[in-house]
Amino acid sequence: MVFNTGAALLDAVVLAVVSGETEGTYGYKITQDVRNVMDVSESTLYPVLRRLLKDGCLTSEDRQFDGRNRRYYKITDKGREKLGIYKEEWGIYSSKINAIFLGGI
C-alpha cells in the first residue's frame, strides 16, 4: 500500500476486528484479518495490541489450544467508545478525501 498507516488508523482497525468477535480472538488471527485490508507485519501489530491493552481498550486472557497457550483479546467498553469515535472521524475524513479525489472541491 502506498499510503502510510498511522497509529490511530491501526488502532481503529484492530479495535474493529476485535469487536467483531464476541468470545475474543487471538493475535495471529487479528494479524491475518488486518492483513486482508492493509499491508502490516506481525511485528507492527503486537505493539498495537499492547498499547490498546495498556490504554484499557482491550483485555486479554490466555487459553489452552492444542496443548499450548494462546492469548485472546476482547474489546472493553472504553474500546467500543474509542472505536465509535474512530468510525465517526473516519466518515468525516474519508468523505473529504473522496470529495477531492472525485473533483467535488
Legacy VTK file of the C-alpha trace (Angstrom):
# vtk DataFile Version 3.0
C-alpha trace
ASCII
DATASET POLYDATA
POINTS 105 float
0.000 0.000 0.000
1.297 3.427 -0.925
-0.372 5.289 1.946
1.137 5.369 5.425
-0.828 3.690 8.165
-0.546 5.811 11.276
-1.071 4.668 14.840
-4.669 5.908 15.031
-5.672 4.032 11.879
-4.028 0.829 13.113
-5.732 1.207 16.494
-9.091 1.724 14.786
-8.710 -1.294 12.500
-7.565 -3.588 15.327
-10.438 -2.450 17.552
-12.881 -3.063 14.688
-11.509 -6.572 14.089
-11.593 -7.496 17.779
-15.072 -6.010 18.260
-16.443 -8.472 15.708
-15.525 -11.447 17.898
-17.817 -11.759 20.930
-15.733 -14.519 22.523
-12.461 -12.765 21.765
-9.825 -13.504 19.174
-6.116 -14.280 19.218
-3.143 -12.337 17.918
-2.360 -14.384 14.813
-5.990 -14.231 13.621
-6.089 -10.485 14.262
-2.941 -10.145 12.169
-4.462 -12.137 9.317
-7.726 -10.167 9.431
-5.886 -6.835 9.391
-3.643 -8.028 6.555
-6.791 -8.577 4.476
-7.201 -4.800 4.322
-3.698 -3.367 4.765
-0.103 -4.437 4.473
1.278 -4.739 8.013
3.601 -7.171 9.753
3.112 -9.060 12.985
5.950 -7.022 14.458
3.842 -3.918 13.809
0.587 -5.271 15.217
1.739 -6.737 18.522
2.846 -3.329 19.848
-0.592 -2.016 18.819
-2.237 -4.775 20.872
-0.001 -3.966 23.867
-0.822 -0.258 23.580
-4.568 -0.941 23.412
-4.266 -3.226 26.458
-2.355 -0.562 28.379
-4.940 2.074 27.423
-7.782 -0.131 28.694
-9.350 -0.605 25.254
-8.724 -4.366 25.251
-8.456 -7.138 27.799
-6.562 -10.371 27.324
-6.594 -13.866 28.708
-4.556 -16.953 27.964
-6.442 -20.077 26.901
-5.243 -23.578 26.147
-5.243 -24.572 22.487
-3.650 -27.780 21.208
-1.501 -28.109 24.309
-0.209 -24.566 24.360
-1.388 -21.157 25.496
-2.974 -18.755 23.084
-3.661 -15.146 24.135
-7.189 -13.970 23.356
-8.181 -10.319 23.179
-11.602 -8.779 23.833
-12.749 -5.209 23.421
-13.778 -3.263 26.532
-16.452 -0.610 26.915
-13.705 2.014 26.663
-12.510 0.337 23.461
-16.033 0.381 21.996
-16.337 4.067 22.834
-12.987 4.805 21.191
-13.973 2.715 18.147
-17.160 4.775 17.830
-15.081 7.964 17.785
-12.735 6.463 15.187
-15.670 5.457 12.971
-17.181 8.931 13.171
-13.845 10.614 12.413
-13.171 8.167 9.559
-16.512 9.016 7.970
-15.696 12.719 8.001
-12.108 12.229 6.817
-12.896 9.764 4.045
-15.769 11.865 2.689
-13.453 14.892 2.451
-10.752 12.878 0.691
-13.322 11.342 -1.669
-14.612 14.806 -2.491
-11.121 15.869 -3.507
-10.464 12.684 -5.496
-13.805 12.881 -7.255
-13.488 16.590 -8.017
-16.108 17.839 -5.593
-13.982 20.612 -4.121
LINES 1 106
105 0 1 2 3 4 5 6 7 8 9 10 11 12 13 14 15 16 17 18 19 20 21 22 23 24 25 26 27 28 29 30 31 32 33 34 35 36 37 38 39 40 41 42 43 44 45 46 47 48 49 50 51 52 53 54 55 56 57 58 59 60 61 62 63 64 65 66 67 68 69 70 71 72 73 74 75 76 77 78 79 80 81 82 83 84 85 86 87 88 89 90 91 92 93 94 95 96 97 98 99 100 101 102 103 104
